[in-house]
Amino acid sequence: MDALSAQPAWALALAGVGLMVAATASARLARWLYAAFLRPGKPLRRRYGEWAVVTGATDGIGRALAFRFAGAGMSLVLVGRSPDKLAAVSGEIRGKHPRAEVRTFVLDFAAEGLAAKVAALGDSLRGLDVGVLVNSAGMSYPYARYFHEVDEELMRNLIRLNVEARTRVTHAVLPGMVERKRGAIVNIGSGASSILPSYPLYSVYAATKA
């Protein structure tokens, strides 16, 4: 009698389950490694559309993505609240990618009259083959605060920028994508939202990024 057949049935069943779990985990790891490091990039302009709209395009992730889209041959609409920063970023993009067409739209998502301003943005995009929308504009606390210390203005701005603005911008851009039957929308979130409800001192920010 060999060692395997000598094992009780429950041990063999447990070993089988363990092998299945290990195989599943290995397959997931292999898929992640392929997607993160080996999978070739998608032809964005051909697959999704000619234009990319990026909010919060003057800093951080939004700015970096704008350069990547220009490098992929896409035309850009950069949205931000500072005309000077928008001009500087668009100039840098044109300097690095001379063939890129870059437009700018000044929009302060924290200001009053957000619905009308986003409607104006939607009007400016009408007729453009918008293939990608990146909602990167957002804000956090200026410093850590307990919930009862979050003042009315900060709370209002957090909700307006992190929730209402991206909802309205998506609502303005999505119908064109539906009509053309192609497009992609990227909402930049935060790891803070993954550890709710216990993200101390930044609870409103974490909630609006969820």
Secondary structure, DSSP 8 states (H G I E B T S, - for coil): --TTTTS-HHHHHHHHHHHHHHHHHHHHHHHHHIIIIIS----HHHHT-SEEEEESTTSHHHHHHHHHHHHTT-EEEEEES-HHHHHHHHHHHHHH-TT--EEEEE--TTSS-HHHHHHHHHHHHTTS-EEEEEE------SS---GGG--HHHHHHHHIIIIIIHHHHHHHHHHHHHHHT--EEEE---GGGGGTT--TT-HHHHHHH-
